[in-house]
Amino acid sequence: MLLKPSASKEIVVSQQKRIAILVGGGPAPGINSVIAAATIRASLEGVEVLGVQDGFSWIMEGNVDRVRPLSIEDVSRIHFRGGSFIGISRANPTKDPKHLENAVISLLRLNVAQLITIGGDDTAFSAMKLAEKAEGRINVVHVPKTIDNDLDLPASVDTFGFQTARHIGVEIVKNLIVDASTTSRWYFVISMGRKAGHLALGMGKAAGATLSLITEEFSRNGEPIKLKAVVDTLVGAIIKRLSYGRRHGVAVISEGLVLDIDPADLQGVADVERDAHGHLRIAEVNIGEILKSAVNARLRDFGIKTTIVAKNIGYELRCADPIPYDMEYTRDLGYCAAKHIIEGGNNVMVSMQGGNFVPIPFQQLLDPKSGRTRLRMVDINSTRYAIARRYMIRLRRDDFADPHELAKFAATAGISLQEFREQFGYLVQLEPPPLVFNPKVGSLTTRHIDEYREGVDQQSINHREKDIKEPSDS
């Protein structure tokens, strides 16, 4: 039997068992490097490789025509380039049992005995469910890919594509910082990051943005985020900058904030389109324009006028050519994925930890409460995050302990000290605990955030001992 894919080559179905590779989710720099490394490793072992085009979208419909054979000649130099040599999609075979069954049957029809999936948390979940459905007939390994950096890997291990996306994003933010200073305006830069704030924080901290706002700092026990808290944080930063004589700034804001803001605060945008995995299509909710409008309205209450520009970045990052870090990293991942599955590996996510291959069983990726793959959020109790906060220009706990500083802010806003405390003092309760030197471990650490917040109330804010202050700006 001959299968005629949309690509130019015909595939002859033989009795030899094959490896198939597919890519799900959104693009990330380094995909082609994984495809190339896995194909080369398998080909050198004498195993045929098929590239399944456009993720699960065709095989879950029972269509086996959209595949292409992959050879060393085809892939030997694709690792330099962004995008996906075999396409990509967000098609979700787990929503309909028939689709999952079709995907398994399609792979078996192609004589595929081993499947390498490349993707984020949703693709990892689909890979796990496909392995369960295959019942040993198809071995499955998953390679973690997402610029969001939110797959549940050890804290020191990035998902591939993140470092390249951050690198490109930092260059954009650097240029916007210069533009903001030149034109005396504010930029609200909305960064990709559907749930976790790793990319926004990584770009903002590295570029030296005025401040970065991420979902994790506003989330409280699963309760919706209040839009007012986000707006007041931005307004407070603008007022603080103005009191120092600076009319410009750049705020990097994680797009995932929109997912957790109280729908009642989003003025009817909660009914926007959702993707195949049920996620809000964040691009349909222009959080930058919403924040710009809300912040301008709040500033008018204080008679303050400023120019704010909302700028979304994310699509510019996803298909960038990978930096050397991600090229090397993804070649390791692709090699290990192919070698492990050829040697009988199954039901694992591939990881590189401390320079060594570490397979992570699919079951360890599941959140026992939700039954979905766990996400790795930014640890706002970490020293890394605490340092990031120290270099942000925003209202801080020690500002409210210093009447001289507070007087400048109140005067800029045209209100009394007491009014300023009443309107913005609650933001201090959202602030993570300060860095302290722990003599037991000989390093800077933070107190546990819940323990810290229990001791912070509106009356104690004014009397808390001041922290050592960092320079006001760079």
NORCORWO-V194337 format. One record per helix or strand of 3 or more residues. SS is the DSSP state (alpha for helix, beta for strand). FROM is the first residue (numbers start at 1). TO is the last residue. If there is no record, write none. Layout:
# NORCORWO-V194337
SS | FROM | TO
SS | FROM | TO
This chain:
# NORCORWO-V194337
beta | 2 | 4
beta | 10 | 12
beta | 18 | 24
alpha | 31 | 44
beta | 48 | 52
alpha | 59 | 61
beta | 67 | 70
alpha | 72 | 75
alpha | 78 | 80
alpha | 97 | 109
beta | 112 | 119
alpha | 121 | 134
beta | 139 | 145
alpha | 162 | 183
beta | 186 | 191
alpha | 198 | 207
beta | 211 | 213
alpha | 215 | 218
alpha | 227 | 243
beta | 249 | 254
alpha | 257 | 260
alpha | 263 | 266
alpha | 269 | 271
alpha | 282 | 284
alpha | 287 | 300
beta | 308 | 313
alpha | 315 | 318
alpha | 324 | 342
beta | 348 | 353
beta | 356 | 361
alpha | 362 | 365
alpha | 383 | 390
alpha | 397 | 401
alpha | 403 | 413
alpha | 417 | 430
beta | 435 | 438
beta | 443 | 446
alpha | 449 | 454
alpha | 458 | 461
